[in-house]
Amino acid sequence: MKKRYLFSGLLFLLLFSTSTTFSQSMQPPKAILNHIALYVVDLQKSTRFYQDIIGLDTIPEPFHDGKHTWFSIGVKSHLHLIQGAAAPLPHPKNTHLCFSVASVPDFTRVLGKHQIEFENWAGEKGAVTNRVDGVKQIYFKDPDGYWIEINDAKE
């Protein structure tokens, strides 16, 4: 009799743990950002821009064909620049990359040193947007016309 109760209990635990594992495995996998790719006209110019202005570090890329530069932009996240675009294209400001820095005023001095104009969200040249949550942000374009936001968000 004890063996039967023990067997029934073990069977119940086995079925319960299997059904829990099965239902958890039926959940769709959570996606994480791997990379963003930008198609650029002049790879060397764009590479220097993202290194010298944005401050990104390059990482090894597998192609070694002179047409790719990869940057680290976060934990297991990359920015890939790929040479081959015929010309810069216009892009709406709503489609942008955003990077956070410790100080927006310090960053605007870097832009000034490199003669890169910036604006606030409304398009006022040399102005900073102060969001309702206290975050400061500016916008400017990279060499291929892609919009970049720089802000001082802490999270």
OpenMM code with the backbone's topology and positions (N, CA, C; nanometers):
from openmm import Vec3, app, unit

residues = "MET LYS LYS ARG TYR LEU PHE SER GLY LEU LEU PHE LEU LEU LEU PHE SER THR SER THR THR PHE SER GLN SER MET GLN PRO PRO LYS ALA ILE LEU ASN HIS ILE ALA LEU TYR VAL VAL ASP LEU GLN LYS SER THR ARG PHE TYR GLN ASP ILE ILE GLY LEU ASP THR ILE PRO GLU PRO PHE HIS ASP GLY LYS HIS THR TRP PHE SER ILE GLY VAL LYS SER HIS LEU HIS LEU ILE GLN GLY ALA ALA ALA PRO LEU PRO HIS PRO LYS ASN THR HIS LEU CYS PHE SER VAL ALA SER VAL PRO ASP PHE THR ARG VAL LEU GLY LYS HIS GLN ILE GLU PHE GLU ASN TRP ALA GLY GLU LYS GLY ALA VAL THR ASN ARG VAL ASP GLY VAL LYS GLN ILE TYR PHE LYS ASP PRO ASP GLY TYR TRP ILE GLU ILE ASN ASP ALA LYS GLU".split()
positions = [
    Vec3(0.0814, -0.1182, 0.0000),
    Vec3(0.0000, 0.0000, 0.0000),
    Vec3(0.0867, 0.1259, 0.0000),
    Vec3(0.1925, 0.1249, 0.0837),
    Vec3(0.2828, 0.2396, 0.0895),
    Vec3(0.3499, 0.2607, -0.0456),
    Vec3(0.3848, 0.1478, -0.1112),
    Vec3(0.4499, 0.1597, -0.2418),
    Vec3(0.3558, 0.2252, -0.3422),
    Vec3(0.2262, 0.1929, -0.3337),
    Vec3(0.1293, 0.2484, -0.4267),
    Vec3(0.1157, 0.3999, -0.4069),
    Vec3(0.1084, 0.4445, -0.2800),
    Vec3(0.1007, 0.5881, -0.2516),
    Vec3(0.2283, 0.6588, -0.2963),
    Vec3(0.3399, 0.5968, -0.2706),
    Vec3(0.4675, 0.6543, -0.3118),
    Vec3(0.4741, 0.6658, -0.4628),
    Vec3(0.4331, 0.5586, -0.5321),
    Vec3(0.4339, 0.5584, -0.6776),
    Vec3(0.3379, 0.6654, -0.7310),
    Vec3(0.2179, 0.6757, -0.6722),
    Vec3(0.1190, 0.7752, -0.7155),
    Vec3(0.1724, 0.9164, -0.6937),
    Vec3(0.2360, 0.9379, -0.5807),
    Vec3(0.2943, 1.0700, -0.5515),
    Vec3(0.4043, 1.1054, -0.6499),
    Vec3(0.4910, 1.0113, -0.6770),
    Vec3(0.5988, 1.0356, -0.7738),
    Vec3(0.5437, 1.0609, -0.9131),
    Vec3(0.4421, 0.9835, -0.9518),
    Vec3(0.3800, 1.0019, -1.0824),
    Vec3(0.3186, 1.1416, -1.0921),
    Vec3(0.2491, 1.1852, -0.9859),
    Vec3(0.1889, 1.3181, -0.9830),
    Vec3(0.2966, 1.4265, -0.9990),
    Vec3(0.4046, 1.4140, -0.9229),
    Vec3(0.5136, 1.5121, -0.9319),
    Vec3(0.5748, 1.5140, -1.0713),
    Vec3(0.5944, 1.3973, -1.1279),
    Vec3(0.6514, 1.3882, -1.2625),
    Vec3(0.5599, 1.4562, -1.3637),
    Vec3(0.4307, 1.4267, -1.3584),
    Vec3(0.3358, 1.4875, -1.4518),
    Vec3(0.3266, 1.6379, -1.4306),
    Vec3(0.3209, 1.6821, -1.3057),
    Vec3(0.3113, 1.8247, -1.2763),
    Vec3(0.4344, 1.8993, -1.3260),
    Vec3(0.5513, 1.8460, -1.2973),
    Vec3(0.6739, 1.9144, -1.3397),
    Vec3(0.6864, 1.9121, -1.4913),
    Vec3(0.6428, 1.8054, -1.5559),
    Vec3(0.6481, 1.7975, -1.7018),
    Vec3(0.5512, 1.8967, -1.7633),
    Vec3(0.4288, 1.9090, -1.7078),
    Vec3(0.3319, 2.0019, -1.7654),
    Vec3(0.3767, 2.1457, -1.7444),
    Vec3(0.4391, 2.1746, -1.6321),
    Vec3(0.4900, 2.3101, -1.6095),
    Vec3(0.6005, 2.3415, -1.7093),
    Vec3(0.6934, 2.2495, -1.7258),
    Vec3(0.8020, 2.2693, -1.8213),
    Vec3(0.7467, 2.2829, -1.9622),
    Vec3(0.6477, 2.2009, -1.9981),
    Vec3(0.5883, 2.2059, -2.1309),
    Vec3(0.5212, 2.3405, -2.1541),
    Vec3(0.4414, 2.3877, -2.0549),
    Vec3(0.3725, 2.5146, -2.0749),
    Vec3(0.4715, 2.6307, -2.0809),
    Vec3(0.5796, 2.6229, -2.0042),
    Vec3(0.6807, 2.7284, -2.0106),
    Vec3(0.7507, 2.7259, -2.1453),
    Vec3(0.7736, 2.6078, -2.2004),
    Vec3(0.8431, 2.6000, -2.3285),
    Vec3(0.7543, 2.6458, -2.4433),
    Vec3(0.6233, 2.6549, -2.4216),
    Vec3(0.5308, 2.6999, -2.5248),
    Vec3(0.5286, 2.8522, -2.5354),
    Vec3(0.5899, 2.9208, -2.4403),
    Vec3(0.5963, 3.0658, -2.4458),
    Vec3(0.6874, 3.1066, -2.5610),
    Vec3(0.6515, 3.2128, -2.6339),
    Vec3(0.7410, 3.2556, -2.7418),
    Vec3(0.8732, 3.3040, -2.6834),
    Vec3(0.9821, 3.2796, -2.7528),
    Vec3(1.1123, 3.3246, -2.7007),
    Vec3(1.1169, 3.4772, -2.6972),
    Vec3(1.1819, 3.5294, -2.5955),
    Vec3(1.1977, 3.6739, -2.5822),
    Vec3(1.3138, 3.7175, -2.6706),
    Vec3(1.2903, 3.8125, -2.7580),
    Vec3(1.3937, 3.8610, -2.8483),
    Vec3(1.4807, 3.9640, -2.7770),
    Vec3(1.6080, 3.9662, -2.8098),
    Vec3(1.7003, 4.0686, -2.7613),
    Vec3(1.7698, 4.1299, -2.8819),
    Vec3(1.8097, 4.2550, -2.8700),
    Vec3(1.8772, 4.3237, -2.9798),
    Vec3(2.0120, 4.2592, -3.0049),
    Vec3(2.0397, 4.2255, -3.1290),
    Vec3(2.1694, 4.1717, -3.1675),
    Vec3(2.2504, 4.2791, -3.2386),
    Vec3(2.1924, 4.3375, -3.3442),
    Vec3(2.2651, 4.4446, -3.4127),
    Vec3(2.1707, 4.5339, -3.4916),
    Vec3(2.2236, 4.6501, -3.5254),
    Vec3(2.1594, 4.7452, -3.6153),
    Vec3(2.2583, 4.7634, -3.7292),
    Vec3(2.2111, 4.7602, -3.8525),
    Vec3(2.2984, 4.7767, -3.9681),
    Vec3(2.2614, 4.9055, -4.0415),
    Vec3(2.3630, 4.9830, -4.0760),
    Vec3(2.3442, 5.1044, -4.1549),
    Vec3(2.4236, 5.0914, -4.2843),
    Vec3(2.3595, 5.1217, -4.3940),
    Vec3(2.4205, 5.1169, -4.5267),
    Vec3(2.4795, 5.2543, -4.5537),
    Vec3(2.6105, 5.2627, -4.5740),
    Vec3(2.6787, 5.3918, -4.5835),
    Vec3(2.7520, 5.4077, -4.7165),
    Vec3(2.7768, 5.5335, -4.7520),
    Vec3(2.8474, 5.5656, -4.8761),
    Vec3(2.9982, 5.5480, -4.8583),
    Vec3(3.0547, 5.6117, -4.7566),
    Vec3(3.1993, 5.6122, -4.7348),
    Vec3(3.2284, 5.5475, -4.5987),
    Vec3(3.2716, 5.4228, -4.6008),
    Vec3(3.2919, 5.3464, -4.4780),
    Vec3(3.3943, 5.4124, -4.3855),
    Vec3(3.5056, 5.4609, -4.4412),
    Vec3(3.6090, 5.5214, -4.3565),
    Vec3(3.5576, 5.6471, -4.2876),
    Vec3(3.4860, 5.7305, -4.3613),
    Vec3(3.4309, 5.8537, -4.3037),
    Vec3(3.3296, 5.8215, -4.1934),
    Vec3(3.2410, 5.7260, -4.2196),
    Vec3(3.1405, 5.6881, -4.1199),
    Vec3(3.2046, 5.6211, -3.9991),
    Vec3(3.3061, 5.5384, -4.0228),
    Vec3(3.3766, 5.4733, -3.9121),
    Vec3(3.4407, 5.5781, -3.8214),
    Vec3(3.5089, 5.6751, -3.8810),
    Vec3(3.5707, 5.7821, -3.8005),
    Vec3(3.4650, 5.8599, -3.7225),
    Vec3(3.3516, 5.8860, -3.7853),
    Vec3(3.2432, 5.9594, -3.7192),
    Vec3(3.1965, 5.8855, -3.5940),
    Vec3(3.1668, 5.7571, -3.6079),
    Vec3(3.1150, 5.6822, -3.4927),
    Vec3(3.2227, 5.6577, -3.3860),
    Vec3(3.3485, 5.6565, -3.4265),
    Vec3(3.4567, 5.6449, -3.3282),
    Vec3(3.4836, 5.7791, -3.2601),
    Vec3(3.5078, 5.8831, -3.3406),
    Vec3(3.5537, 6.0112, -3.2878),
    Vec3(3.4435, 6.0978, -3.2288),
    Vec3(3.3250, 6.0940, -3.2856),
    Vec3(3.2162, 6.1794, -3.2379),
    Vec3(3.1321, 6.1065, -3.1326),
    Vec3(3.0841, 5.9875, -3.1670),
    Vec3(2.9975, 5.9128, -3.0752),
    Vec3(3.0794, 5.8429, -2.9669),
    Vec3(3.2020, 5.8034, -2.9995),
    Vec3(3.2888, 5.7397, -2.9005),
    Vec3(3.2740, 5.5888, -2.8922),
    Vec3(3.2315, 5.5265, -3.0012),
    Vec3(3.2139, 5.3810, -3.0011),
    Vec3(3.3456, 5.3091, -3.0277),
    Vec3(3.3560, 5.1890, -2.9735),
    Vec3(3.4731, 5.1041, -2.9944),
    Vec3(3.4421, 4.9991, -3.1005),
    Vec3(3.5364, 4.9801, -3.1919),
    Vec3(3.5182, 4.8763, -3.2932),
    Vec3(3.5399, 4.7392, -3.2305),
    Vec3(3.4785, 4.6410, -3.2937),
    Vec3(3.4960, 4.5013, -3.2546),
    Vec3(3.5284, 4.4221, -3.3809),
    Vec3(3.5870, 4.3041, -3.3670),
    Vec3(3.6196, 4.2249, -3.4857),
    Vec3(3.4950, 4.1920, -3.5679),
    Vec3(3.5102, 4.1983, -3.6994),
    Vec3(3.4029, 4.1574, -3.7896),
    Vec3(3.4560, 4.0439, -3.8760),
    Vec3(3.3723, 3.9503, -3.9143),
    Vec3(3.4194, 3.8274, -3.9779),
    Vec3(3.4548, 3.8377, -4.1261),
    Vec3(3.4167, 3.9459, -4.1929),
    Vec3(3.4303, 3.9496, -4.3386),
    Vec3(3.5693, 3.9894, -4.3864),
    Vec3(3.6320, 4.0829, -4.3174),
    Vec3(3.7668, 4.1291, -4.3539),
    Vec3(3.7757, 4.1666, -4.5014),
    Vec3(3.6707, 4.2315, -4.5522),
    Vec3(3.6671, 4.2676, -4.6944),
    Vec3(3.6769, 4.4177, -4.7174),
    Vec3(3.6951, 4.4951, -4.6090),
    Vec3(3.7044, 4.6403, -4.6222),
    Vec3(3.5706, 4.7083, -4.6445),
    Vec3(3.4621, 4.6349, -4.6347),
    Vec3(3.3294, 4.6925, -4.6571),
    Vec3(3.2431, 4.6928, -4.5308),
    Vec3(3.3011, 4.6524, -4.4188),
    Vec3(3.2245, 4.6434, -4.2939),
    Vec3(3.3061, 4.6991, -4.1768),
    Vec3(3.2372, 4.7692, -4.0879),
    Vec3(3.2921, 4.8044, -3.9576),
    Vec3(3.1853, 4.7694, -3.8558),
    Vec3(3.2265, 4.7009, -3.7507),
    Vec3(3.1347, 4.6661, -3.6428),
    Vec3(3.1772, 4.7382, -3.5162),
    Vec3(3.0762, 4.7869, -3.4415),
    Vec3(3.0978, 4.8552, -3.3142),
    Vec3(3.0176, 4.7850, -3.2058),
    Vec3(3.0683, 4.7906, -3.0848),
    Vec3(2.9919, 4.7459, -2.9688),
    Vec3(2.9031, 4.8621, -2.9258),
    Vec3(2.7726, 4.8347, -2.9058),
    Vec3(2.6819, 4.9396, -2.8584),
    Vec3(2.6075, 4.8971, -2.7324),
    Vec3(2.6503, 4.7881, -2.6722),
    Vec3(2.5867, 4.7403, -2.5510),
    Vec3(2.6200, 4.5936, -2.5319),
    Vec3(2.5632, 4.5373, -2.4283),
    Vec3(2.5880, 4.3966, -2.3988),
    Vec3(2.5345, 4.3120, -2.5146),
    Vec3(2.6231, 4.2464, -2.5839),
    Vec3(2.5886, 4.1590, -2.6971),
    Vec3(2.5099, 4.2312, -2.8054),
    Vec3(2.5277, 4.3625, -2.8207),
    Vec3(2.4604, 4.4410, -2.9245),
    Vec3(2.5639, 4.5172, -3.0049),
    Vec3(2.5427, 4.5226, -3.1352),
    Vec3(2.6413, 4.5822, -3.2250),
    Vec3(2.5763, 4.6805, -3.3212),
    Vec3(2.6580, 4.7698, -3.3728),
    Vec3(2.6223, 4.8556, -3.4849),
    Vec3(2.7114, 4.8119, -3.6001),
    Vec3(2.6510, 4.7758, -3.7130),
    Vec3(2.7259, 4.7348, -3.8312),
    Vec3(2.7152, 4.8439, -3.9369),
    Vec3(2.8280, 4.8947, -3.9802),
    Vec3(2.8311, 4.9862, -4.0941),
    Vec3(2.8707, 4.9034, -4.2153),
    Vec3(2.7954, 4.9192, -4.3235),
    Vec3(2.8203, 4.8417, -4.4444),
    Vec3(2.8331, 4.9379, -4.5612),
    Vec3(2.9477, 4.9376, -4.6259),
    Vec3(2.9709, 5.0256, -4.7403),
    Vec3(2.8974, 4.9734, -4.8619),
    Vec3(2.8464, 5.0689, -4.9437),
    Vec3(2.7810, 5.0289, -5.0668),
    Vec3(2.6661, 5.1185, -5.1079),
    Vec3(2.6206, 5.2075, -5.0187),
    Vec3(2.5115, 5.2979, -5.0548),
    Vec3(2.5595, 5.3936, -5.1637),
    Vec3(2.4744, 5.4221, -5.2595),
    Vec3(2.5109, 5.5109, -5.3706),
    Vec3(2.5173, 5.6568, -5.3265),
    Vec3(2.4265, 5.6957, -5.2366),
    Vec3(2.4209, 5.8343, -5.1901),
    Vec3(2.3441, 5.8378, -5.0588),
    Vec3(2.3706, 5.9408, -4.9774),
    Vec3(2.2894, 5.9555, -4.8558),
    Vec3(2.1437, 5.9805, -4.8927),
    Vec3(2.0528, 5.9251, -4.8166),
    Vec3(1.9099, 5.9438, -4.8399),
    Vec3(1.8488, 6.0217, -4.7237),
    Vec3(1.7408, 6.0942, -4.7496),
    Vec3(1.6751, 6.1636, -4.6383),
    Vec3(1.6066, 6.0631, -4.5456),
    Vec3(1.6148, 6.0897, -4.4167),
    Vec3(1.5521, 6.0041, -4.3160),
    Vec3(1.4720, 6.0925, -4.2211),
    Vec3(1.3540, 6.0489, -4.1801),
    Vec3(1.2778, 6.1285, -4.0824),
    Vec3(1.3439, 6.1216, -3.9444),
    Vec3(1.3298, 6.2289, -3.8694),
    Vec3(1.3903, 6.2351, -3.7355),
    Vec3(1.3336, 6.1280, -3.6429),
    Vec3(1.2098, 6.0867, -3.6659),
    Vec3(1.1504, 5.9811, -3.5830),
    Vec3(1.2246, 5.8492, -3.5958),
    Vec3(1.2950, 5.8298, -3.7058),
    Vec3(1.3768, 5.7097, -3.7240),
    Vec3(1.5200, 5.7495, -3.6893),
    Vec3(1.5642, 5.7124, -3.5699),
    Vec3(1.6964, 5.7561, -3.5240),
    Vec3(1.7593, 5.6531, -3.4311),
    Vec3(1.8921, 5.6646, -3.4171),
    Vec3(1.9665, 5.5903, -3.3159),
    Vec3(1.9796, 5.6829, -3.1957),
    Vec3(1.9795, 5.6270, -3.0768),
    Vec3(1.9947, 5.7093, -2.9574),
    Vec3(2.1041, 5.6527, -2.8688),
    Vec3(2.1922, 5.7406, -2.8247),
    Vec3(2.2996, 5.7048, -2.7321),
    Vec3(2.2904, 5.7972, -2.6116),
    Vec3(2.3165, 5.7438, -2.4943),
    Vec3(2.3155, 5.8242, -2.3717),
    Vec3(2.4580, 5.8584, -2.3308),
    Vec3(2.4749, 5.9800, -2.2816),
    Vec3(2.6043, 6.0284, -2.2332),
    Vec3(2.5852, 6.0852, -2.0929),
    Vec3(2.6955, 6.1060, -2.0238),
    Vec3(2.6887, 6.1609, -1.8882),
    Vec3(2.6448, 6.3074, -1.8892),
    Vec3(2.6867, 6.3830, -1.9923),
    Vec3(2.6575, 6.5264, -1.9966),
    Vec3(2.6306, 6.5709, -2.1404),
    Vec3(2.5093, 6.6178, -2.1648),
    Vec3(2.4761, 6.6700, -2.2978),
    Vec3(2.5576, 6.7962, -2.3278),
    Vec3(2.5722, 6.8921, -2.2340),
    Vec3(2.6556, 7.0096, -2.2638),
    Vec3(2.7998, 6.9724, -2.3016),
    Vec3(2.8594, 6.8764, -2.2326),
    Vec3(2.9953, 6.8331, -2.2702),
    Vec3(2.9957, 6.7741, -2.4109),
    Vec3(2.8916, 6.6980, -2.4443),
    Vec3(2.8856, 6.6377, -2.5769),
    Vec3(2.8674, 6.7442, -2.6850),
    Vec3(2.7900, 6.8488, -2.6563),
    Vec3(2.7712, 6.9539, -2.7575),
    Vec3(2.9036, 7.0263, -2.7865),
    Vec3(2.9934, 7.0306, -2.6885),
    Vec3(3.1254, 7.0900, -2.7133),
    Vec3(3.2062, 7.0041, -2.8112),
    Vec3(3.1919, 6.8729, -2.8025),
    Vec3(3.2566, 6.7828, -2.8985),
    Vec3(3.2017, 6.8100, -3.0382),
    Vec3(3.0701, 6.8243, -3.0490),
    Vec3(3.0110, 6.8549, -3.1793),
    Vec3(3.0629, 6.9883, -3.2332),
    Vec3(3.0705, 7.0887, -3.1466),
    Vec3(3.1210, 7.2197, -3.1879),
    Vec3(3.2637, 7.2125, -3.2379),
    Vec3(3.3468, 7.1366, -3.1682),
    Vec3(3.4869, 7.1201, -3.2084),
    Vec3(3.4976, 7.0582, -3.3492),
    Vec3(3.4013, 6.9742, -3.3846),
    Vec3(3.4017, 6.9082, -3.5158),
    Vec3(3.3068, 6.9767, -3.6152),
    Vec3(3.2554, 7.0937, -3.5774),
    Vec3(3.1663, 7.1735, -3.6619),
    Vec3(3.0441, 7.0934, -3.7091),
    Vec3(2.9828, 7.0226, -3.6158),
    Vec3(2.8611, 6.9464, -3.6448),
    Vec3(2.7447, 7.0178, -3.5777),
    Vec3(2.6473, 7.0584, -3.6586),
    Vec3(2.5299, 7.1271, -3.6054),
    Vec3(2.4363, 7.0277, -3.5382),
    Vec3(2.3687, 7.0755, -3.4348),
    Vec3(2.2672, 6.9943, -3.3675),
    Vec3(2.1443, 7.0810, -3.3467),
    Vec3(2.0357, 7.0140, -3.3108),
    Vec3(1.9102, 7.0851, -3.2875),
    Vec3(1.8288, 7.0120, -3.1823),
    Vec3(1.7224, 7.0775, -3.1364),
    Vec3(1.6310, 7.0109, -3.0442),
    Vec3(1.5242, 6.9379, -3.1258),
    Vec3(1.4296, 6.8744, -3.0574),
    Vec3(1.3273, 6.7976, -3.1277),
    Vec3(1.2467, 6.8855, -3.2236),
    Vec3(1.2216, 7.0101, -3.1848),
    Vec3(1.1424, 7.1013, -3.2670),
    Vec3(1.2194, 7.1528, -3.3883),
    Vec3(1.3515, 7.1289, -3.3929),
    Vec3(1.4306, 7.1727, -3.5077),
    Vec3(1.5038, 7.3041, -3.4876),
    Vec3(1.5038, 7.3580, -3.3648),
    Vec3(1.5752, 7.4823, -3.3378),
    Vec3(1.7247, 7.4533, -3.3304),
    Vec3(1.8014, 7.5167, -3.4176),
    Vec3(1.9461, 7.4939, -3.4251),
    Vec3(2.0152, 7.5341, -3.2949),
    Vec3(2.1068, 7.4479, -3.2476),
    Vec3(2.1849, 7.4763, -3.1284),
    Vec3(2.1068, 7.4688, -2.9978),
    Vec3(1.9827, 7.4194, -3.0027),
    Vec3(1.8984, 7.4139, -2.8827),
    Vec3(1.8894, 7.2706, -2.8306),
    Vec3(1.8576, 7.2601, -2.7017),
    Vec3(1.8456, 7.1319, -2.6334),
    Vec3(1.6999, 7.1119, -2.5933),
    Vec3(1.6480, 6.9917, -2.6125),
    Vec3(1.5145, 6.9576, -2.5647),
    Vec3(1.5252, 6.9152, -2.4186),
    Vec3(1.4397, 6.9699, -2.3343),
    Vec3(1.4295, 6.9264, -2.1944),
    Vec3(1.2975, 6.8509, -2.1813),
    Vec3(1.3059, 6.7192, -2.1742),
    Vec3(1.1853, 6.6377, -2.1645),
    Vec3(1.1179, 6.6584, -2.0287),
    Vec3(0.9908, 6.6199, -2.0214),
    Vec3(0.9160, 6.6366, -1.8966),
    Vec3(0.9747, 6.5535, -1.7824),
    Vec3(1.0496, 6.4480, -1.8153),
    Vec3(1.1118, 6.3657, -1.7100),
    Vec3(1.2511, 6.4148, -1.6725),
    Vec3(1.2906, 6.5321, -1.7251),
    Vec3(1.4191, 6.5908, -1.6891),
    Vec3(1.5352, 6.5519, -1.7785),
    Vec3(1.5143, 6.4624, -1.8724),
    Vec3(1.6218, 6.4189, -1.9633),
    Vec3(1.6442, 6.5269, -2.0686),
    Vec3(1.7715, 6.5590, -2.0918),
    Vec3(1.8104, 6.6527, -2.1968),
    Vec3(1.8453, 6.5718, -2.3214),
    Vec3(1.8076, 6.6236, -2.4395),
    Vec3(1.8368, 6.5520, -2.5631),
    Vec3(1.8627, 6.6492, -2.6778),
    Vec3(1.9488, 6.6047, -2.7699),
    Vec3(1.9782, 6.6793, -2.8920),
    Vec3(1.9736, 6.5815, -3.0095),
    Vec3(1.9659, 6.6380, -3.1301),
    Vec3(1.9598, 6.5572, -3.2523),
    Vec3(2.0548, 6.6151, -3.3560),
    Vec3(2.1171, 6.5275, -3.4314),
    Vec3(2.2033, 6.5666, -3.5427),
    Vec3(2.2136, 6.4483, -3.6376),
    Vec3(2.2768, 6.4712, -3.7527),
    Vec3(2.2862, 6.3663, -3.8536),
    Vec3(2.4289, 6.3156, -3.8677),
    Vec3(2.4409, 6.1860, -3.9014),
    Vec3(2.5721, 6.1290, -3.9324),
    Vec3(2.6049, 6.1606, -4.0784),
    Vec3(2.7205, 6.1213, -4.1294),
    Vec3(2.7585, 6.1557, -4.2677),
    Vec3(2.6608, 6.1072, -4.3749),
    Vec3(2.5807, 6.0057, -4.3456),
    Vec3(2.4851, 5.9547, -4.4441),
    Vec3(2.3427, 6.0030, -4.4191),
    Vec3(2.3263, 6.0971, -4.3296),
    Vec3(2.1949, 6.1549, -4.3052),
    Vec3(2.1087, 6.0801, -4.2057),
    Vec3(2.1644, 5.9770, -4.1405),
    Vec3(2.0897, 5.9073, -4.0361),
    Vec3(2.0843, 5.9976, -3.9128),
    Vec3(1.9659, 6.0115, -3.8535),
    Vec3(1.9503, 6.0934, -3.7341),
    Vec3(2.0034, 6.0212, -3.6114),
    Vec3(2.0669, 6.0966, -3.5262),
    Vec3(2.1182, 6.0461, -3.3980),
    Vec3(2.0657, 6.1345, -3.2873),
    Vec3(2.0172, 6.0724, -3.1836),
    Vec3(1.9797, 6.1431, -3.0611),
    Vec3(2.0860, 6.1157, -2.9577),
    Vec3(2.1256, 6.2194, -2.8860),
    Vec3(2.2120, 6.2054, -2.7697),
    Vec3(2.1323, 6.2580, -2.6515),
    Vec3(2.1262, 6.1772, -2.5441),
    Vec3(2.0563, 6.2245, -2.4251),
    Vec3(2.1355, 6.1887, -2.3012),
    Vec3(2.0870, 6.2369, -2.1880),
    Vec3(2.1549, 6.2077, -2.0617),
    Vec3(2.0700, 6.1189, -1.9705),
    Vec3(1.9859, 6.0342, -2.0323),
    Vec3(1.9016, 5.9428, -1.9549),
    Vec3(1.9906, 5.8491, -1.8720),
    Vec3(1.9500, 5.8256, -1.7504),
    Vec3(2.0305, 5.7395, -1.6613),
    Vec3(1.9906, 5.5931, -1.6742),
    Vec3(1.8756, 5.5621, -1.7265),
    Vec3(1.8297, 5.4233, -1.7420),
    Vec3(1.8019, 5.3918, -1.8858),
] * unit.nanometer
topology = app.Topology()
chain = topology.addChain("A")
for resn in residues:
    res = topology.addResidue(resn, chain)
    for name in ("N", "CA", "C"):
        topology.addAtom(name, app.Element.getBySymbol(name[0]), res)
